[in-house]
Amino acid sequence: MSNVNVEVKKNPNENTISFVRRFQKRVQESGILPRVRSIRYSDRPLSSLKTKRAKLKKLGNLAKYELAKKMGKVIERKKGRR
């Protein structure tokens, strides 16, 4: 993504409202806002090391749960209404 700067200078006889309108028009024409909005919430994929660590942590917690269940330390909920 290349950075695009929008530069607008105020004319001597121009009021502030028309200056802001001209600036907004330039920003719209440059296409900066749609590009920024499209990448705003996109997440990059997790690295392989991070996914591996998460899987190992999940397996470790599952093993701990199974051991606690065998020892009778886990109280299982009844299925149905809570």
Biopython code that builds the backbone (N, CA, C, O; Angstrom):
import numpy as np
from Bio.PDB.StructureBuilder import StructureBuilder

atoms = [
    (1, "MET", "N", (0.846, -1.173, 0.000)),
    (1, "MET", "CA", (0.000, 0.000, 0.000)),
    (1, "MET", "C", (0.885, 1.229, 0.000)),
    (1, "MET", "O", (1.733, 1.394, 0.877)),
    (2, "SER", "N", (0.691, 2.075, -0.968)),
    (2, "SER", "CA", (1.482, 3.298, -1.024)),
    (2, "SER", "C", (0.758, 4.405, -0.272)),
    (2, "SER", "O", (-0.471, 4.474, -0.260)),
    (3, "ASN", "N", (1.531, 5.246, 0.341)),
    (3, "ASN", "CA", (0.946, 6.372, 1.066)),
    (3, "ASN", "C", (0.661, 7.500, 0.092)),
    (3, "ASN", "O", (1.516, 7.874, -0.710)),
    (4, "VAL", "N", (-0.538, 8.034, 0.168)),
    (4, "VAL", "CA", (-0.933, 9.140, -0.690)),
    (4, "VAL", "C", (-1.283, 10.307, 0.212)),
    (4, "VAL", "O", (-2.178, 10.206, 1.051)),
    (5, "ASN", "N", (-0.589, 11.395, 0.042)),
    (5, "ASN", "CA", (-0.895, 12.592, 0.826)),
    (5, "ASN", "C", (-1.753, 13.525, -0.011)),
    (5, "ASN", "O", (-1.511, 13.719, -1.203)),
    (6, "VAL", "N", (-2.747, 14.091, 0.626)),
    (6, "VAL", "CA", (-3.601, 15.066, -0.041)),
    (6, "VAL", "C", (-3.226, 16.423, 0.515)),
    (6, "VAL", "O", (-3.335, 16.675, 1.714)),
    (7, "GLU", "N", (-2.786, 17.284, -0.370)),
    (7, "GLU", "CA", (-2.359, 18.616, 0.066)),
    (7, "GLU", "C", (-3.263, 19.657, -0.578)),
    (7, "GLU", "O", (-3.417, 19.694, -1.799)),
    (8, "VAL", "N", (-3.853, 20.494, 0.253)),
    (8, "VAL", "CA", (-4.724, 21.564, -0.231)),
    (8, "VAL", "C", (-4.335, 22.828, 0.507)),
    (8, "VAL", "O", (-4.270, 22.846, 1.736)),
    (9, "LYS", "N", (-4.075, 23.886, -0.249)),
    (9, "LYS", "CA", (-3.733, 25.166, 0.374)),
    (9, "LYS", "C", (-4.911, 26.117, 0.240)),
    (9, "LYS", "O", (-5.600, 26.129, -0.779)),
    (10, "LYS", "N", (-5.133, 26.905, 1.269)),
    (10, "LYS", "CA", (-6.256, 27.836, 1.285)),
    (10, "LYS", "C", (-5.949, 29.039, 0.391)),
    (10, "LYS", "O", (-4.881, 29.644, 0.473)),
    (11, "ASN", "N", (-6.908, 29.359, -0.455)),
    (11, "ASN", "CA", (-6.771, 30.537, -1.304)),
    (11, "ASN", "C", (-7.012, 31.793, -0.461)),
    (11, "ASN", "O", (-7.716, 31.728, 0.546)),
    (12, "PRO", "N", (-6.440, 32.932, -0.857)),
    (12, "PRO", "CA", (-6.565, 34.143, -0.039)),
    (12, "PRO", "C", (-8.005, 34.605, 0.182)),
    (12, "PRO", "O", (-8.324, 35.070, 1.277)),
    (13, "ASN", "N", (-8.870, 34.495, -0.796)),
    (13, "ASN", "CA", (-10.250, 34.977, -0.654)),
    (13, "ASN", "C", (-11.242, 33.847, -0.396)),
    (13, "ASN", "O", (-12.437, 34.014, -0.642)),
    (14, "GLU", "N", (-10.777, 32.712, 0.090)),
    (14, "GLU", "CA", (-11.639, 31.544, 0.282)),
    (14, "GLU", "C", (-12.046, 31.428, 1.756)),
    (14, "GLU", "O", (-11.213, 31.572, 2.651)),
    (15, "ASN", "N", (-13.325, 31.168, 1.993)),
    (15, "ASN", "CA", (-13.737, 30.990, 3.386)),
    (15, "ASN", "C", (-13.463, 29.546, 3.825)),
    (15, "ASN", "O", (-13.147, 28.680, 3.009)),
    (16, "THR", "N", (-13.592, 29.314, 5.119)),
    (16, "THR", "CA", (-13.203, 28.021, 5.692)),
    (16, "THR", "C", (-14.100, 26.888, 5.210)),
    (16, "THR", "O", (-13.621, 25.780, 4.967)),
    (17, "ILE", "N", (-15.366, 27.148, 5.072)),
    (17, "ILE", "CA", (-16.301, 26.092, 4.677)),
    (17, "ILE", "C", (-15.994, 25.584, 3.274)),
    (17, "ILE", "O", (-15.992, 24.375, 3.041)),
    (18, "SER", "N", (-15.736, 26.487, 2.346)),
    (18, "SER", "CA", (-15.415, 26.044, 0.986)),
    (18, "SER", "C", (-14.056, 25.345, 0.943)),
    (18, "SER", "O", (-13.843, 24.428, 0.151)),
    (19, "PHE", "N", (-13.146, 25.788, 1.802)),
    (19, "PHE", "CA", (-11.840, 25.137, 1.880)),
    (19, "PHE", "C", (-11.994, 23.684, 2.350)),
    (19, "PHE", "O", (-11.375, 22.775, 1.797)),
    (20, "VAL", "N", (-12.823, 23.482, 3.369)),
    (20, "VAL", "CA", (-13.046, 22.119, 3.884)),
    (20, "VAL", "C", (-13.732, 21.262, 2.833)),
    (20, "VAL", "O", (-13.400, 20.087, 2.677)),
    (21, "ARG", "N", (-14.690, 21.843, 2.109)),
    (21, "ARG", "CA", (-15.370, 21.104, 1.037)),
    (21, "ARG", "C", (-14.386, 20.667, -0.039)),
    (21, "ARG", "O", (-14.443, 19.538, -0.525)),
    (22, "ARG", "N", (-13.489, 21.567, -0.403)),
    (22, "ARG", "CA", (-12.495, 21.251, -1.433)),
    (22, "ARG", "C", (-11.562, 20.142, -0.955)),
    (22, "ARG", "O", (-11.193, 19.252, -1.721)),
    (23, "PHE", "N", (-11.188, 20.209, 0.324)),
    (23, "PHE", "CA", (-10.331, 19.178, 0.895)),
    (23, "PHE", "C", (-11.040, 17.821, 0.882)),
    (23, "PHE", "O", (-10.443, 16.814, 0.504)),
    (24, "GLN", "N", (-12.306, 17.791, 1.293)),
    (24, "GLN", "CA", (-13.064, 16.546, 1.299)),
    (24, "GLN", "C", (-13.181, 15.955, -0.101)),
    (24, "GLN", "O", (-13.103, 14.740, -0.284)),
    (25, "LYS", "N", (-13.368, 16.826, -1.079)),
    (25, "LYS", "CA", (-13.473, 16.360, -2.462)),
    (25, "LYS", "C", (-12.166, 15.719, -2.917)),
    (25, "LYS", "O", (-12.174, 14.684, -3.584)),
    (26, "ARG", "N", (-11.042, 16.340, -2.552)),
    (26, "ARG", "CA", (-9.742, 15.774, -2.910)),
    (26, "ARG", "C", (-9.520, 14.415, -2.258)),
    (26, "ARG", "O", (-9.000, 13.492, -2.886)),
    (27, "VAL", "N", (-9.917, 14.300, -1.000)),
    (27, "VAL", "CA", (-9.760, 13.027, -0.288)),
    (27, "VAL", "C", (-10.615, 11.954, -0.956)),
    (27, "VAL", "O", (-10.158, 10.825, -1.130)),
    (28, "GLN", "N", (-11.837, 12.288, -1.328)),
    (28, "GLN", "CA", (-12.716, 11.334, -2.004)),
    (28, "GLN", "C", (-12.120, 10.880, -3.336)),
    (28, "GLN", "O", (-12.150, 9.696, -3.669)),
    (29, "GLU", "N", (-11.579, 11.837, -4.092)),
    (29, "GLU", "CA", (-11.014, 11.512, -5.406)),
    (29, "GLU", "C", (-9.763, 10.649, -5.301)),
    (29, "GLU", "O", (-9.489, 9.833, -6.181)),
    (30, "SER", "N", (-9.006, 10.831, -4.223)),
    (30, "SER", "CA", (-7.759, 10.081, -4.094)),
    (30, "SER", "C", (-8.001, 8.607, -3.783)),
    (30, "SER", "O", (-7.145, 7.770, -4.068)),
    (31, "GLY", "N", (-9.161, 8.275, -3.199)),
    (31, "GLY", "CA", (-9.476, 6.878, -2.900)),
    (31, "GLY", "C", (-8.824, 6.364, -1.635)),
    (31, "GLY", "O", (-8.710, 5.152, -1.451)),
    (32, "ILE", "N", (-8.394, 7.255, -0.760)),
    (32, "ILE", "CA", (-7.733, 6.843, 0.476)),
    (32, "ILE", "C", (-8.725, 6.155, 1.415)),
    (32, "ILE", "O", (-8.436, 5.084, 1.948)),
    (33, "LEU", "N", (-9.883, 6.765, 1.615)),
    (33, "LEU", "CA", (-10.842, 6.246, 2.598)),
    (33, "LEU", "C", (-11.343, 4.839, 2.285)),
    (33, "LEU", "O", (-11.361, 4.003, 3.188)),
    (34, "PRO", "N", (-11.748, 4.537, 1.064)),
    (34, "PRO", "CA", (-12.188, 3.155, 0.798)),
    (34, "PRO", "C", (-11.082, 2.131, 1.052)),
    (34, "PRO", "O", (-11.346, 1.036, 1.548)),
    (35, "ARG", "N", (-9.851, 2.489, 0.714)),
    (35, "ARG", "CA", (-8.737, 1.566, 0.925)),
    (35, "ARG", "C", (-8.498, 1.342, 2.417)),
    (35, "ARG", "O", (-8.285, 0.209, 2.849)),
    (36, "VAL", "N", (-8.535, 2.420, 3.203)),
    (36, "VAL", "CA", (-8.313, 2.296, 4.642)),
    (36, "VAL", "C", (-9.445, 1.509, 5.281)),
    (36, "VAL", "O", (-9.203, 0.667, 6.147)),
    (37, "ARG", "N", (-10.675, 1.773, 4.867)),
    (37, "ARG", "CA", (-11.813, 1.054, 5.431)),
    (37, "ARG", "C", (-11.789, -0.425, 5.069)),
    (37, "ARG", "O", (-12.251, -1.260, 5.847)),
    (38, "SER", "N", (-11.260, -0.756, 3.907)),
    (38, "SER", "CA", (-11.223, -2.169, 3.499)),
    (38, "SER", "C", (-10.215, -2.964, 4.318)),
    (38, "SER", "O", (-10.418, -4.154, 4.558)),
    (39, "ILE", "N", (-9.127, -2.319, 4.753)),
    (39, "ILE", "CA", (-8.116, -3.056, 5.523)),
    (39, "ILE", "C", (-8.250, -2.828, 7.015)),
    (39, "ILE", "O", (-7.436, -3.334, 7.789)),
    (40, "ARG", "N", (-9.248, -2.084, 7.434)),
    (40, "ARG", "CA", (-9.376, -1.694, 8.838)),
    (40, "ARG", "C", (-9.519, -2.890, 9.763)),
    (40, "ARG", "O", (-8.824, -2.972, 10.776)),
    (41, "TYR", "N", (-10.403, -3.811, 9.435)),
    (41, "TYR", "CA", (-10.693, -4.920, 10.326)),
    (41, "TYR", "C", (-10.114, -6.243, 9.849)),
    (41, "TYR", "O", (-10.389, -7.282, 10.449)),
    (42, "SER", "N", (-9.341, -6.228, 8.812)),
    (42, "SER", "CA", (-8.785, -7.491, 8.341)),
    (42, "SER", "C", (-7.609, -7.880, 9.217)),
    (42, "SER", "O", (-6.718, -7.075, 9.484)),
    (43, "ASP", "N", (-7.622, -9.115, 9.652)),
    (43, "ASP", "CA", (-6.543, -9.624, 10.495)),
    (43, "ASP", "C", (-5.609, -10.458, 9.644)),
    (43, "ASP", "O", (-6.036, -11.198, 8.758)),
    (44, "ARG", "N", (-4.351, -10.326, 9.927)),
    (44, "ARG", "CA", (-3.419, -11.175, 9.207)),
    (44, "ARG", "C", (-3.454, -12.568, 9.834)),
    (44, "ARG", "O", (-3.804, -12.702, 11.007)),
    (45, "PRO", "N", (-3.104, -13.594, 9.083)),
    (45, "PRO", "CA", (-3.140, -14.953, 9.638)),
    (45, "PRO", "C", (-2.083, -15.123, 10.728)),
    (45, "PRO", "O", (-1.012, -14.518, 10.675)),
    (46, "LEU", "N", (-2.402, -15.954, 11.711)),
    (46, "LEU", "CA", (-1.461, -16.188, 12.800)),
    (46, "LEU", "C", (-0.243, -16.943, 12.276)),
    (46, "LEU", "O", (-0.335, -17.716, 11.323)),
    (47, "SER", "N", (0.879, -16.705, 12.907)),
    (47, "SER", "CA", (2.088, -17.405, 12.497)),
    (47, "SER", "C", (1.974, -18.869, 12.884)),
    (47, "SER", "O", (1.185, -19.234, 13.756)),
    (48, "SER", "N", (2.763, -19.698, 12.230)),
    (48, "SER", "CA", (2.679, -21.132, 12.499)),
    (48, "SER", "C", (3.098, -21.448, 13.934)),
    (48, "SER", "O", (2.551, -22.363, 14.550)),
    (49, "LEU", "N", (4.059, -20.703, 14.467)),
    (49, "LEU", "CA", (4.506, -20.931, 15.844)),
    (49, "LEU", "C", (3.386, -20.613, 16.831)),
    (49, "LEU", "O", (3.185, -21.337, 17.806)),
    (50, "LYS", "N", (2.667, -19.537, 16.576)),
    (50, "LYS", "CA", (1.591, -19.151, 17.478)),
    (50, "LYS", "C", (0.454, -20.167, 17.451)),
    (50, "LYS", "O", (-0.089, -20.508, 18.502)),
    (51, "THR", "N", (0.085, -20.659, 16.263)),
    (51, "THR", "CA", (-0.969, -21.669, 16.179)),
    (51, "THR", "C", (-0.528, -22.966, 16.836)),
    (51, "THR", "O", (-1.332, -23.639, 17.480)),
    (52, "LYS", "N", (0.738, -23.323, 16.682)),
    (52, "LYS", "CA", (1.266, -24.538, 17.292)),
    (52, "LYS", "C", (1.204, -24.437, 18.810)),
    (52, "LYS", "O", (0.806, -25.389, 19.481)),
    (53, "ARG", "N", (1.596, -23.287, 19.355)),
    (53, "ARG", "CA", (1.552, -23.096, 20.802)),
    (53, "ARG", "C", (0.123, -23.166, 21.320)),
    (53, "ARG", "O", (-0.127, -23.741, 22.379)),
    (54, "ALA", "N", (-0.817, -22.583, 20.578)),
    (54, "ALA", "CA", (-2.213, -22.604, 20.997)),
    (54, "ALA", "C", (-2.754, -24.033, 21.011)),
    (54, "ALA", "O", (-3.484, -24.411, 21.927)),
    (55, "LYS", "N", (-2.400, -24.825, 20.004)),
    (55, "LYS", "CA", (-2.843, -26.220, 19.956)),
    (55, "LYS", "C", (-2.256, -27.020, 21.108)),
    (55, "LYS", "O", (-2.951, -27.820, 21.735)),
    (56, "LEU", "N", (-0.975, -26.804, 21.384)),
    (56, "LEU", "CA", (-0.340, -27.522, 22.491)),
    (56, "LEU", "C", (-0.979, -27.149, 23.829)),
    (56, "LEU", "O", (-1.171, -28.008, 24.690)),
    (57, "LYS", "N", (-1.305, -25.874, 24.000)),
    (57, "LYS", "CA", (-1.942, -25.429, 25.235)),
    (57, "LYS", "C", (-3.318, -26.082, 25.377)),
    (57, "LYS", "O", (-3.696, -26.522, 26.463)),
    (58, "LYS", "N", (-4.055, -26.139, 24.278)),
    (58, "LYS", "CA", (-5.383, -26.749, 24.303)),
    (58, "LYS", "C", (-5.286, -28.234, 24.643)),
    (58, "LYS", "O", (-6.078, -28.740, 25.438)),
    (59, "LEU", "N", (-4.322, -28.933, 24.047)),
    (59, "LEU", "CA", (-4.138, -30.354, 24.342)),
    (59, "LEU", "C", (-3.740, -30.567, 25.794)),
    (59, "LEU", "O", (-4.197, -31.516, 26.432)),
    (60, "GLY", "N", (-2.885, -29.683, 26.325)),
    (60, "GLY", "CA", (-2.473, -29.781, 27.719)),
    (60, "GLY", "C", (-3.639, -29.588, 28.666)),
    (60, "GLY", "O", (-3.782, -30.326, 29.641)),
    (61, "ASN", "N", (-4.487, -28.580, 28.379)),
    (61, "ASN", "CA", (-5.660, -28.351, 29.217)),
    (61, "ASN", "C", (-6.638, -29.517, 29.138)),
    (61, "ASN", "O", (-7.258, -29.874, 30.140)),
    (62, "LEU", "N", (-6.781, -30.110, 27.962)),
    (62, "LEU", "CA", (-7.664, -31.256, 27.796)),
    (62, "LEU", "C", (-7.150, -32.440, 28.606)),
    (62, "LEU", "O", (-7.931, -33.154, 29.235)),
    (63, "ALA", "N", (-5.848, -32.644, 28.591)),
    (63, "ALA", "CA", (-5.258, -33.740, 29.357)),
    (63, "ALA", "C", (-5.474, -33.530, 30.857)),
    (63, "ALA", "O", (-5.786, -34.475, 31.582)),
    (64, "LYS", "N", (-5.308, -32.290, 31.315)),
    (64, "LYS", "CA", (-5.545, -31.984, 32.735)),
    (64, "LYS", "C", (-7.000, -32.241, 33.102)),
    (64, "LYS", "O", (-7.286, -32.766, 34.179)),
    (65, "TYR", "N", (-7.918, -31.875, 32.217)),
    (65, "TYR", "CA", (-9.345, -32.065, 32.469)),
    (65, "TYR", "C", (-9.671, -33.554, 32.544)),
    (65, "TYR", "O", (-10.397, -33.994, 33.435)),
    (66, "GLU", "N", (-9.135, -34.318, 31.610)),
    (66, "GLU", "CA", (-9.396, -35.754, 31.599)),
    (66, "GLU", "C", (-8.868, -36.415, 32.872)),
    (66, "GLU", "O", (-9.519, -37.298, 33.431)),
    (67, "LEU", "N", (-7.698, -35.993, 33.325)),
    (67, "LEU", "CA", (-7.123, -36.543, 34.555)),
    (67, "LEU", "C", (-7.991, -36.182, 35.756)),
    (67, "LEU", "O", (-8.238, -37.029, 36.615)),
    (68, "ALA", "N", (-8.453, -34.948, 35.825)),
    (68, "ALA", "CA", (-9.316, -34.528, 36.923)),
    (68, "ALA", "C", (-10.642, -35.286, 36.879)),
    (68, "ALA", "O", (-11.211, -35.610, 37.921)),
    (69, "LYS", "N", (-11.124, -35.563, 35.684)),
    (69, "LYS", "CA", (-12.374, -36.304, 35.530)),
    (69, "LYS", "C", (-12.207, -37.742, 36.022)),
    (69, "LYS", "O", (-13.102, -38.292, 36.663)),
    (70, "LYS", "N", (-11.049, -38.349, 35.717)),
    (70, "LYS", "CA", (-10.758, -39.711, 36.175)),
    (70, "LYS", "C", (-10.673, -39.769, 37.692)),
    (70, "LYS", "O", (-11.122, -40.732, 38.315)),
    (71, "MET", "N", (-10.092, -38.729, 38.279)),
    (71, "MET", "CA", (-9.913, -38.705, 39.728)),
    (71, "MET", "C", (-11.209, -38.358, 40.459)),
    (71, "MET", "O", (-11.278, -38.463, 41.683)),
    (72, "GLY", "N", (-12.232, -37.945, 39.714)),
    (72, "GLY", "CA", (-13.513, -37.627, 40.317)),
    (72, "GLY", "C", (-13.585, -36.204, 40.844)),
    (72, "GLY", "O", (-14.439, -35.903, 41.677)),
    (73, "LYS", "N", (-12.727, -35.340, 40.389)),
    (73, "LYS", "CA", (-12.703, -33.958, 40.872)),
    (73, "LYS", "C", (-13.588, -33.036, 40.045)),
    (73, "LYS", "O", (-13.842, -31.897, 40.436)),
    (74, "VAL", "N", (-14.059, -33.531, 38.902)),
    (74, "VAL", "CA", (-14.899, -32.720, 38.029)),
    (74, "VAL", "C", (-16.343, -33.156, 38.211)),
    (74, "VAL", "O", (-16.660, -34.342, 38.121)),
    (75, "ILE", "N", (-17.203, -32.200, 38.464)),
    (75, "ILE", "CA", (-18.630, -32.492, 38.595)),
    (75, "ILE", "C", (-19.262, -32.200, 37.246)),
    (75, "ILE", "O", (-19.262, -31.062, 36.776)),
    (76, "GLU", "N", (-19.800, -33.240, 36.633)),
    (76, "GLU", "CA", (-20.408, -33.076, 35.324)),
    (76, "GLU", "C", (-21.821, -32.541, 35.465)),
    (76, "GLU", "O", (-22.549, -32.925, 36.380)),
    (77, "ARG", "N", (-22.203, -31.662, 34.568)),
    (77, "ARG", "CA", (-23.548, -31.097, 34.561)),
    (77, "ARG", "C", (-24.521, -32.090, 33.941)),
    (77, "ARG", "O", (-24.143, -32.901, 33.095)),
    (78, "LYS", "N", (-25.769, -32.017, 34.367)),
    (78, "LYS", "CA", (-26.805, -32.824, 33.750)),
    (78, "LYS", "C", (-27.178, -32.175, 32.437)),
    (78, "LYS", "O", (-27.218, -30.949, 32.334)),
    (79, "LYS", "N", (-27.445, -32.975, 31.451)),
    (79, "LYS", "CA", (-27.864, -32.441, 30.170)),
    (79, "LYS", "C", (-29.300, -31.990, 30.243)),
    (79, "LYS", "O", (-30.093, -32.564, 30.990)),
    (80, "GLY", "N", (-29.640, -30.997, 29.500)),
    (80, "GLY", "CA", (-31.000, -30.478, 29.514)),
    (80, "GLY", "C", (-31.016, -29.055, 30.029)),
    (80, "GLY", "O", (-30.124, -28.265, 29.720)),
    (81, "ARG", "N", (-32.025, -28.731, 30.814)),
    (81, "ARG", "CA", (-32.140, -27.360, 31.340)),
    (81, "ARG", "C", (-31.087, -27.085, 32.383)),
    (81, "ARG", "O", (-30.690, -27.971, 33.139)),
    (82, "ARG", "N", (-30.638, -25.844, 32.415)),
    (82, "ARG", "CA", (-29.585, -25.486, 33.375)),
    (82, "ARG", "C", (-30.174, -24.879, 34.603)),
    (82, "ARG", "O", (-29.443, -24.515, 35.524)),
]
sb = StructureBuilder()
sb.init_structure("model")
sb.init_model(0)
sb.init_chain("A")
sb.init_seg("    ")
for serial, (resi, resn, name, xyz) in enumerate(atoms, 1):
    if name == "N":
        sb.init_residue(resn, " ", resi, " ")
    sb.init_atom(name, np.array(xyz, "f"), 0.0, 1.0, " ", f" {name:<3s}", serial, name[0])
structure = sb.get_structure()
